[in-house]
Amino acid sequence: MNDSKSYQPGDKMRDLVRNDSALILIMGRFGISLGFGDKTVREICRANNVDEKTFLAVANYATGRDCRFEELSLHTLIRYQKQSNEYLLEFNLPSIRRKLIEAIDCSGSNDIAILIIRFYDEYVMAVRKHMEYENDVVFSYVEQLSSGHLQRNYTITEFASKHAPIGDKLKELKDVIIRCYPEKNNYLLNAALLEIISCEQDLTSHCLIEDKLFVPAVKFIEQQLKKKGDTVYVDKTGNDAIDKRDKLETLSDREKDIIACVTKGMSNKEIADALYLSVHTVTTHRRNISNKLQIHTTAGLTIYAIANKLVNIEEIQVG
């Protein structure tokens, strides 16, 4: 940890940014705009409807200072993580791709250049799957926890056990470019490499915040709800005190097969081919499944399938 003391609610926000410029990016992900003058962290957080303890936990952890996770707002932390995902997927990673294409010869005559872009595109696809899983499955589960509800047979430990760093492959791409793309004085490529390095560090920090703040905070809430003893168990739709086993018995074997296929990301056409059905029959089955379970999203069916052991967590693509 950093030898400097942890940031506190009464500290001026401008002092935080002066000490650690990387906090500008973190502020943006919390929805905090610039132009805050001499206001304190508490004043700025309250003005932007941001839980100050959660902001300070992330700010302190990201800058190597001591922090606590027991009193975090999961709602605020999820909003931060969703904004992080959006920034990376919709701005940062596309920006790097544009710079790479501008910097290297992608005309078709340079095999190394083509492979670099292909490597990068495959990496971005893996990151997108990773973050879509977080958005659709993990964050939905945690939002239920924030409402005082536990899912049956699913905990944040299942996510944590499969959670792997997503910045390592970007580091590998950087090393490949440095070793294998021989071109002198390519300032555009140097600029792209610097942005790749920055993105790699950002992704590493993103995963560490999930591992060291988000997962422990969720585990803490899970433990608190279990200790209460009067916990309400819900299905993904939010209906209280529903035993999924009763609903599971109403599903046919074919419907269970289709749910398993849906959670693996298969399209109706792919499901039809795999189960030797027509696309129309698959569509009908999916409509019947939605009516029986009152679950209308892939995210909902994914959690339902995991909770009822129709699929293993290993079969769900997380990137």
Order of alpha helices (4+ residues) and beta strands (2+ residues): alpha-alpha-alpha-alpha-alpha-alpha-alpha-alpha-beta-alpha-alpha-alpha-alpha-beta-alpha-alpha-alpha-alpha-alpha
